[in-house]
Amino acid sequence: MKAMILAAGRGKRMMPLTATMPKPMLEVAGKPLLAYHVSRLADAGVTDIVINLAWQGDKIRDYFADGSAFGVSIQYSEEPEGGLETAGGIVRALPLLCDEGDTFIVINGDVFTDYAVHDLCRLHLLPGEAHLVLVENPPHNPHGDFPLAHQNNNEQAYTFAGIGLYHKDFFNEVSEQFVALGPMLKTGLAQGRVSTELFLGQWQDIGTPERLAQINKTMEQADVG
């Protein structure tokens, strides 16, 4: 099993913190967000990792290098300035992700979570399928993104955690260009090709300076306690 960490985004909502730093390299409790993902993947036995790069990507490459200092092997998928959006970025990275297998994990680099990644390694997907991790809706996304797969589309929608397992054939119709993932997932759910789970553990979308400050405050208080 290989994994891809998405780290190519511009992080405009995090300005000025991201003026000279990619968003996934912003720190929580003194450690870059990306480092938490790398560590959690390594703990789950997922040691072959691909990170896509665009905005300030050299900062990520300089910090992690080939990954050996972190107990993993890291390859980098370079994208043009501005990135390729999520689906386009995944398609560009497919040769690195699928040289030995057909399924892989994808994690957004700008979330903070204690999700047990090894649970995804136990799943088996058929060609063209995907599996999504959903979470309860945070205040900044009260209406959610997707319903659970067994629900009617008119029922409760939950927030996409930015964590998923994909079969490479899920991207058969996508070319290497600026393509969003959300519409593809919505279509896949309607067609029964996407399964879901609801995760109730720790999860934060570090999308604004205020949210970053809040998670750091929470972590500081937990350490004091």
Backbone as a ProteinNet text record, in pm:
[ID]
protein_1_A
[PRIMARY]
MKAMILAAGRGKRMMPLTATMPKPMLEVAGKPLLAYHVSRLADAGVTDIVINLAWQGDKIRDYFADGSAFGVSIQYSEEPEGGLETAGGIVRALPLLCDEGDTFIVINGDVFTDYAVHDLCRLHLLPGEAHLVLVENPPHNPHGDFPLAHQNNNEQAYTFAGIGLYHKDFFNEVSEQFVALGPMLKTGLAQGRVSTELFLGQWQDIGTPERLAQINKTMEQADVG
[TERTIARY]
84.5	0	87.8	56.6	123	23.3	76.8	-9	39.4	-54.8	-23.5	-72	13.9	-25.1	-33.6	-148.9	-171.4	-114.5	-17.8	51.5	81.8	10.5	42.8	-40	-136.7	-226.8	-158.3	-216.2	-159.2	-183.5	-291.6	-318.9	-349.8	-430.3	-457.1	-528.7	-616.9	-691.2	-600.5	-480.9	-388	-289.8	-301.4	-212.4	-228.7	-122.3	13.4	102.8	48.7	131.9	190.7	120.2	166.9	235.3	274	341.4	473.4	541.6	670.1	677.2	561.3	559.1	435.8	451.4	332.2	246.2	116.6	25.4	52.5	79.1	102.1	229.3	313.1	433.5	411.6	292	260.9	258.1	295.3	319.3	202.7	180.2	89.9	175	178.4	260.5	406.7	455.4	595.7	636.2	537.7	567.9	483.1	542.1	462.3	346.1	235.1	120.2	161.3	243	285.3	357.7	436.1	512.8	421	307.2	211.2	159.5	129	78.6	184.5	306.3	414.5	433.8	431.7	448.2	334	212.5	96.5	96	133.8	144.4	252	366.6	474.9	431	359.3	311	214.7	143.5	49.4	117.9	247.9	320.4	317.1	266.3	264.1	387.9	491.3	620.1	659.4	577.6	601	503.1	555.1	470.7	506.4	401.6	418	359.8	434.1	386.2	387.7	272.4	273.2	315.9	386	446.2	407.6	383.5	366.4	415.3	322.8	360.8	463.7	581.4	687.1	724.4	715.8	741.4	882.2	977	1114.9	1128.3	1040	1045.5	1010.4	918.2	880	992.7	1045.3	1153.7	1276.7	1309.4	1425.7	1406.4	1284.1	1257.3	1256.9	1191.2	1173	1276.3	1335.4	1431.9	1372.3	1445.1	1393.4	1309.9	1290.9	1207.9	1279.4	1404	1473.8	1488.1	1503.2	1515.3	1385.6	1275.4	1143.6	1095.9	1182.8	1148.4	1060.3	1058.2	974.9	1055.5	994.9	1052.5	957.5	1007.1	922.5	966	865.7	885.7	798.3	837.1	766.4	707.4	583.9	516	505.8	585.2	589.6	469.7	409.9	298.3	331.6	264.6	290.1	243.3	290.2	247.5	95	34.5	-110.8	-167.9	-86.4	-130.5	-228.3	-276.3	-367.1	-501	-533.9	-649.8	-631	-723	-700.2	-695.7	-798.6	-803.1	-690.5	-665.3	-558	-422.9	-402.1	-277.5	-260.3	-368.3	-361.7	-326.9	-390.6	-363.6	-217	-160.7	-19.5	67.8	28.3	108.8	84.7	-14	-46.7	72.1	162.8	277.2	361.5	367.2	442	361.6	229.2	143.7	110.5	108.4	54	156.4	283.3	382.2	385.8	326.1	326.2	186.5	89.3	-45.8	-149	-276.6	-386	-457.7	-438	-507.6	-407.3	-450.9	-362.4	-445.8	-381.6	-443.1	-410.2	-505.5	-480.6	-525.6	-438.9	-468.4	-440.2	-532	-507.3	-399.5	-301.2	-190.8	-224.5	-340.6	-373.1	-480.4	-494.6	-585.1	-502.5	-559.9	-495.5	-590.6	-544.6	-635.3	-560.1	-633.4	-576	-640.1	-692.7	-754.7	-654	-700.2	-614.8	-600.7	-494.3	-476.2	-472.7	-425.9	-414.6	-550	-659.8	-792.5	-816.2	-764	-781.2	-705.9	-595.4	-513.8	-585.5	-689	-762	-872.9	-905.8	-1016.4	-973.8	-1069.1	-1045.3	-1141.6	-1087.3	-1168.6	-1166.3	-1280.7	-1288.1	-1245.1	-1210.8	-1172.9	-1277.8	-1232.7	-1322.8	-1388.1	-1354.3	-1417.4	-1330.2	-1394.2	-1324.4	-1393.6	-1321.7	-1377.1	-1338.9	-1438.3	-1416.2	-1436.4	-1356.1	-1374.9	-1448.6	-1560.9	-1640.2	-1635.4	-1657.9	-1661.1	-1784.9	-1818.6	-1930.5	-1897.9	-2000.6	-1979.6	-1925.8	-1812.6	-1759.9	-1838.9	-1820.7	-1896.6	-1879.4	-1761.8	-1739.2	-1796.7	-1851.4	-1912.8	-2039.2	-2137.7	-2253.6	-2341.1	-2338.4	-2425.8	-2357.3	-2229.2	-2159.2	-2129.8	-2073.8	-2034.5	-2107.2	-2106.7	-2162.3	-2243.1	-2348.1	-2419	-2340.9	-2372.1	-2318.3	-2370.7	-2292.9	-2325.6	-2460.4	-2502.7	-2628.7	-2748.8	-2723.6	-2832.8	-2887.8	-3009.7	-3067.1	-2999.2	-2979.5	-2909.3	-2976.8	-3104.5	-3175.8	-3156.5	-3086.8	-3066.1	-2941.5	-2899.1	-2785.8	-2659.4	-2593.9	-2464.7	-2355	-2240.8	-2127.3	-2010.2	-1910.3	-1794.9	-1687.9	-1636.5	-1527.5	-1401.5	-1341.2	-1224.9	-1095.8	-1101.3	-978.5	-893.1	-956.9	-888	-967	-900.2	-970.8	-878.8	-941	-871.9	-929.9	-843.4	-887.8	-827.8	-908.7	-855.9	-815.8	-706	-655	-757.5	-843.9	-941	-1050.1	-1056.8	-1152.5	-1121.5	-997.7	-953.6	-935.9	-997.3	-979.2	-1023.8	-1124.9	-1179.8	-1119.4	-1016.6	-957.7	-823	-802.1	-672.8	-589.9	-462.5	-371.8	-386.1	-487.3	-512.5	-583.3	-623.3	-686.8	-826.8	-840.6	-967.6	-995.7	-1114.5	-1154	-1202.3	-1183	-1223.1	-1368.4	-1419.7	-1553.7	-1663.4	-1676.5	-1781.7	-1767.5	-1644.9	-1623.7	-1673.9	-1649	-1694.4	-1846.4	-1908.1	-2054.9	-2115.6	-2058	-2105.9	-2083.5	-1966.8	-1936.9	-2030.9	-2067.5	-2164.5	-2299.3	-2343.7	-2472.4	-2472.1	-2356.5	-2344.9	-2312.6	-2295	-2264.6	-2120.6	-2031	-1890.2	-1806	-1868.5	-1797.3	-1861.9	-1783.2	-1829.7	-1780.6	-1836.4	-1805.2	-1796.6	-1734.4	-1737.5	-1742.5	-1798.6	-1807	-1706.9	-1610.3	-1506.4	-1542.4	-1538.8	-1581.1	-1465.7	-1341.6	-1225.8	-1181.5	-1056	-1002.7	-982	-1033	-1015.5	-1034.9	-940.8	-951.8	-903.7	-979.6	-936	-863.4	-732	-653.5	-656.3	-770.4	-791.1	-772.7	-765.4	-750.3	-651.4	-591.5	-502.4	-572.2	-700.3	-774.5	-785.4	-809.9	-820	-684.9	-578.2	-444.1	-413.4	-447.2	-424.4	-506.2	-629.2	-716.4	-663.3	-616.5	-565.8	-437.4	-354	-232.8	-265.3	-367.4	-410.9	-463.6	-542.2	-597.4	-486.3	-387	-276.1	-195.2	-175.8	-101.5	-173.6	-305.2	-383.8	-381.8	-382.3	-377.1	-243.5	-134.6	-3.1	6.2	-52.8	-51.2	-132.6	-248.3	-335	-271.7
-119.6	0	124.2	217.2	346.4	454.8	571.6	683.3	810.9	900	1031.9	1136.4	1231.7	1343.9	1466.9	1531.5	1646.4	1772.7	1833.5	1947.6	2057.2	2058.4	2152	2279.9	2288.9	2403.7	2534.8	2643.6	2776.3	2826.7	2783	2824.4	2972.1	3025.9	3170.2	3215.3	3130.7	3171.4	3178.9	3120.4	3121.7	3238	3323	3438.5	3526.5	3587.4	3590.2	3475	3377.8	3267.6	3184.9	3181.2	3099.2	3181.7	3303.6	3386.8	3323.9	3260.5	3197.1	3053	2994.2	2859.1	2784.4	2660.6	2583.6	2553.1	2555.4	2537.2	2409.7	2295.3	2174.1	2176.2	2279.4	2291.2	2383.2	2440.8	2518.2	2423.7	2475.6	2387.9	2381.8	2261.3	2236.8	2176	2243.4	2199.1	2181.9	2275.4	2275.1	2175.7	2115.2	2012.7	2037.8	2031.7	2056.8	1958.5	2007.7	1920.3	1797.4	1818	1706.3	1599.1	1640.2	1543.4	1450.7	1502.2	1416	1306.7	1343.7	1244.8	1140.8	1185.4	1092.4	992.9	1043.6	956.6	856.7	904.3	815.5	708.2	745.2	646	543.4	590.2	497.6	401.1	451.2	365.5	258.6	289.4	193.6	98.8	115.5	29	76.9	197	255.4	343	289.2	358.7	411.8	386.5	443.7	558.1	679.3	799	890	945.3	1045.1	1176.5	1285.3	1418.3	1504.8	1566.6	1656.2	1796.5	1863.2	1991.8	2095.9	2217.3	2331.9	2455	2522.7	2643.8	2614.7	2679	2666.4	2519.9	2439.6	2297.2	2264.3	2353	2327.1	2320.1	2389.9	2385.6	2244.7	2179.8	2043.9	1946.1	1959.4	1870.4	1884.8	2008.7	2030.9	1968.4	1971.2	1920.7	1768.5	1706	1560.2	1483.6	1548.9	1482.4	1352.2	1241.1	1114.3	1038.3	1097	1036.1	940.6	907.9	806.2	846.1	974.9	1019.9	1001.1	977.6	959.2	814.4	726	584.9	549.6	636	611	642.6	611.8	649	747.6	868	972.6	1004.3	1007.1	1056.6	1180.6	1265.8	1391.8	1400.2	1449.4	1471.5	1621.3	1671.7	1815.6	1858.7	1971.2	2028.9	2171.9	2223	2361.5	2459.3	2581.7	2684.6	2695.8	2692.8	2693.5	2554.9	2450.5	2313.3	2264.1	2142.2	2077.9	2042.3	2100.6	2059.4	1913.2	1862.4	1732.6	1617.4	1603.7	1490	1498.1	1617.4	1632.4	1598.8	1638.9	1607.5	1459.4	1391.1	1246.1	1175.7	1217.7	1154.2	1170.9	1287.6	1306.6	1212.2	1184	1100.5	950.8	910.8	768.3	679.2	720.2	632.4	602.2	694.7	672.3	590.5	606	540.6	397.2	365.6	236.4	151.1	166.5	82.5	-58.9	-75.5	-208.9	-256.3	-168.6	-207.3	-118.4	-152.4	-80.2	18.1	6.6	94.8	175.9	292.5	380.4	473.4	524.7	618.3	760.5	851.3	993.4	1071.4	1160.4	1240.6	1386.9	1474	1617.8	1657.8	1731.9	1769.6	1874.5	1939.5	2050.5	2015.3	1886	1847.2	1790.8	1798.4	1744.5	1642.4	1517.3	1409.4	1294.8	1215.1	1092.6	969	985.9	873.2	758.4	636	517.3	472.3	516.7	491.8	342.4	261.1	117.7	54.2	117.6	64.2	62.4	162.8	167	53.3	12.5	-93.2	-227.5	-242	-368.5	-377.2	-265.6	-263.4	-315.6	-376.4	-422.5	-351.3	-284.3	-213.3	-285.1	-284	-334.5	-223.5	-257.3	-153.6	-43.6	80.3	193.8	240.2	177.6	213.2	307.5	368.1	453.6	441.9	475.2	473.4	603.4	672	802.1	799	877.3	899.6	1032.6	1029.5	1148.5	1179.7	1304.8	1346.8	1432.5	1453.9	1541.2	1683.6	1758.2	1889	1992.4	2053.5	2161	2289.2	2389.7	2514.6	2581.2	2566.9	2635.6	2559.1	2439.6	2362.2	2293.4	2370.7	2314.5	2222	2234.9	2154	2028.5	2013.3	1892.4	1885.5	1771.3	1749.5	1631.2	1517.3	1394.7	1318.3	1248.6	1159.6	1029.5	954.6	818.7	738	642.6	572.4	502.3	457.1	384.3	477.1	608	702.3	754.1	799.5	872.9	1009.4	1059.1	1185.6	1303.4	1288	1397.2	1396.6	1294.1	1283.7	1361.4	1342.2	1412.6	1398.7	1509.8	1509.1	1536	1474.4	1491.3	1552.4	1594.4	1661.3	1560.9	1576.5	1491.9	1524.1	1422.6	1442.6	1466.6	1452.4	1463.4	1339	1226.6	1097.5	995.7	922.2	823.7	715.7	608.8	498.9	489.2	476.9	480.5	366.8	310.9	221.6	309.4	277.2	363.2	383.8	283.9	294.9	397.4	445.2	551.5	676.9	687.4	806.8	782.8	675.7	641.1	750.8	826.2	927.1	1066.1	1074	1203.9	1219.8	1334.1	1363.1	1446.6	1458.1	1531.3	1681.2	1738	1880.2	1926	2052.3	2107.6	2047.7	1948.7	1877.7	1861	1899.2	1885.3	1742.9	1700.4	1565.7	1557.5	1665.2	1661.8	1613.8	1669.8	1622.8	1475.7	1427.3	1285.9	1197.2	1240.1	1162.4	1162	1274.6	1283.1	1188.4	1186.5	1095.4	950.7	921.8	785.3	735.5	824.1	786.6	752.1	834.1	810.1	679.8	640.9	517.9	395.1	413.4	300.6	254.9	339.2	301.6	358	436.7	497.7	455	397.7	362.2	468.3	466.7	570.9	513.3	588.6	560.4	693.5	694	815.4	804.2	894.4	895.5	998.1	956	1043.1	1087	1061.8	1100.7	1242.7	1270.7	1405.9	1437.7	1551.9	1598	1748.5	1815.7	1960.1	1994.8	2079.7	2135.5	2266	2266.5	2385.6	2479.4	2543.5	2621.6	2771.5	2820.1	2964.4	2986.5	3105.2	3133	3115.8	3147.8	3134.6	2988.1	2899	2755.9	2700.1	2748.3	2704.4	2748.8	2872.7	2923.7	2845.2	2808.5	2736	2596.4	2524.8	2389.2	2394.2	2497	2510.1	2541.7	2623.4	2654.2	2529.1	2450.2	2326.5	2229	2215.8	2124.9	2171.9	2302.8	2357.9	2330.8	2348.5	2323.8	2176.3	2088.6	1944.4	1906.6	1968.6	1939.7	1987.1	2103.3	2157.2	2068.7	2021.1	1936.3	1802.2
0	0	0	-88.7	-91.4	-52	-22	17.5	-48.7	-74.7	-127.4	-28	2.6	86.5	-3.1	-2.9	-89.6	-24.7	-93.2	-33.2	-134.5	-246.9	-354.1	-352.4	-264.1	-263.8	-226.7	-271.8	-248.6	-106.4	-41.9	95.6	109.7	17.4	18.6	145.3	199.5	320.1	442.8	433.6	545.7	539.5	438.6	429.8	554	606.9	548.5	590.5	664.8	714	600.6	486.7	374.9	265.8	297.7	198.3	154.3	247.2	214.9	264.4	296.2	351.4	301.9	252	212.3	335.1	317.6	431	511.7	448.6	527.9	612.4	593.7	675.7	795.6	808.6	927.7	1048.1	1163.5	1278.3	1376.8	1425.5	1538	1648.8	1763.7	1876.8	1835.3	1752.6	1715.8	1609.9	1541.5	1441.7	1317.8	1195.9	1075.3	1060.6	1009.7	985.6	904.8	801.9	717.5	797.6	895.2	973.4	1052.2	1098.5	1168.6	1074.3	950.8	855.2	822.4	800.7	769.7	884.2	1006.5	1122.8	1137.1	1115.4	1129.9	1020.9	900.4	792.9	825	872.3	907	1016.2	1116.9	1225.7	1174.7	1064.3	1005.9	907.1	890.9	798.1	654.7	632.7	498.2	485.4	424.7	423.4	285.9	184.5	51.5	30.7	29.3	30.6	-87.1	-147.6	-253	-202.2	-218.1	-181.4	-305.9	-337.7	-454.5	-412.5	-500.9	-470.3	-574.4	-527	-617.2	-540.3	-469.1	-397.5	-288	-296.9	-197.3	-171.6	-276	-259.3	-214.9	-243.9	-202.9	-51.5	21.3	168.2	218.3	151.4	188.6	153.9	33.8	-9.4	81.1	118	203.7	342.1	392.3	527.7	531.8	435.1	439.6	356.1	256.5	167.2	114.6	125.1	73.2	175.3	293.9	396.8	489.7	459.7	538.5	685	712.3	850.9	928.6	856.3	918.9	909.3	862	852.7	735.2	632.1	514.2	388.4	274.7	145	78.2	48.4	-8.2	-150.6	-239.4	-375.3	-392.7	-486.2	-504.9	-645.3	-650.3	-777.4	-800.1	-892.8	-918.6	-1002.6	-963.6	-1037.6	-1078.5	-1180.3	-1222	-1115.9	-1124.1	-1030.7	-1032.7	-916.1	-906.9	-887.7	-910.1	-888.5	-993.7	-974.9	-1069.8	-1006.5	-890.8	-811.7	-768.4	-689	-626.1	-725	-808.3	-900.5	-1003.4	-1056.9	-1153.5	-1093.6	-968.1	-900.7	-876.6	-840.8	-820	-950.6	-1059.1	-1189.2	-1227.7	-1205.3	-1236.9	-1155.1	-1031.9	-942.8	-960.2	-1041.1	-1054.3	-1088.3	-1178.9	-1206.6	-1082.6	-989.6	-866.2	-765.8	-768.8	-670	-705.7	-833.6	-878.1	-953.1	-921.9	-989.1	-932.8	-811.4	-749.8	-710.5	-703.8	-663.3	-727.5	-705.8	-771.3	-679.9	-548.7	-455.5	-374.7	-331.2	-255.2	-168.7	-64.3	29	-14.3	2.4	-21.1	102.6	151.3	269.7	240	276.2	265.5	364.5	317.6	404.1	507.2	495.5	584.7	687.4	719.9	828.2	943.2	1062.4	1182.3	1242.3	1255.2	1294.6	1360.4	1438.1	1492.9	1429.5	1308.4	1238	1224	1247.7	1240.1	1094.8	1030.1	887.4	854.7	948.9	919	888.8	932.4	900.3	749.3	679.3	534.1	465.1	523.9	462.3	460.4	542.6	549.3	444.9	382.4	287.6	151	82.2	-54.4	-147.6	-246.7	-344.6	-478.1	-545.3	-681.5	-777.5	-899.9	-996.9	-1007.7	-1002.1	-1016	-888.1	-775.1	-648	-564.8	-465	-369	-234.1	-129.6	6.5	75	133.9	194	344.6	414.6	557.2	572.9	643	670.6	819.7	854.1	994.3	1017.2	1143.6	1175.2	1130.6	1096.4	1035.7	1135.5	1101.3	1186.1	1162.5	1247.1	1231.7	1096.5	1035.2	908.1	788.8	812	702.8	754.6	797.8	869.3	786.1	655.2	570.9	516.9	545.1	504.9	355.9	315.8	176.6	112.5	182.4	125.2	230.5	187.3	279.9	295.5	398.4	407.2	289.3	242.9	118.9	124	243.2	253	270.5	280	300.8	168.9	176.9	65.1	56.2	-63.1	-81.2	-13.2	22.4	88.2	238.9	289.6	433.2	475.4	600.5	659.5	575.1	550.9	483.6	586.3	567.2	656.3	580	654.6	595	554.1	433.9	386.2	465.7	523.5	609.8	532.3	400.7	323.7	335.9	367.3	380.5	300	213.8	133.5	79.7	34	-32.7	-172.8	-273.2	-412.2	-492.7	-580.9	-683.5	-801.2	-863.2	-970.8	-1082.1	-1105.9	-1214.2	-1185.2	-1060.6	-1028.8	-1110.6	-1155.5	-1227.3	-1377.1	-1427.8	-1569.7	-1665.1	-1627.2	-1717.6	-1696.5	-1614.4	-1580.1	-1649.2	-1711.2	-1771.7	-1674.5	-1703.8	-1617	-1642.3	-1579.2	-1591.3	-1464	-1458.2	-1338.9	-1324.6	-1236.3	-1219.1	-1070	-1026.2	-886.3	-857.9	-734	-694.5	-649.1	-587.2	-528.4	-621.2	-742.4	-832.7	-869.6	-880.1	-910.8	-796.8	-673.4	-558.2	-548.7	-577.9	-574.6	-677.2	-796.3	-900.3	-860	-804.3	-761.1	-653.6	-560.5	-457.4	-519.6	-613.5	-679.2	-757.2	-807.4	-886.9	-802.8	-671.9	-584.7	-590.9	-641	-651.8	-537.1	-449	-337.6	-207.1	-117.8	16	114.8	234.6	332.1	472.1	559.9	703.7	776.3	895.8	976.7	1090.8	1093.5	1195.7	1302.6	1429.5	1538.7	1627.8	1584.2	1663.1	1634.6	1667.6	1650.2	1501.9	1460.2	1322.8	1317.9	1255.4	1237.4	1096.9	1029.1	902.2	933.3	911.5	945.1	825.5	804.5	683.4	697.5	820.7	843.1	958.2	967.4	1080.6	1215.1	1220.3	1346.1	1388.6	1293.2	1327.2	1369	1304.8	1343.6	1486.2	1517.2	1652	1754.5	1717.7	1810.1	1839.3	1736.6	1760.8	1842.1	1819.4	1899.9	2044.9	2066.7	2203.1	2271.7	2196.4	2250.7	2287.8	2201.6	2227.4	2348	2359.4	2473	2603.9	2603.5	2723	2759.7	2658.4	2684.8	2748.6	2702.3	2760	2905.5	2931.5	3067	3159.6	3104.2	3184.8	3213.6
[MASK]
+++++++++++++++++++++++++++++++++++++++++++++++++++++++++++++++++++++++++++++++++++++++++++++++++++++++++++++++++++++++++++++++++++++++++++++++++++++++++++++++++++++++++++++++++++++++++++++++++++++++++++++++++++++++++++++++++

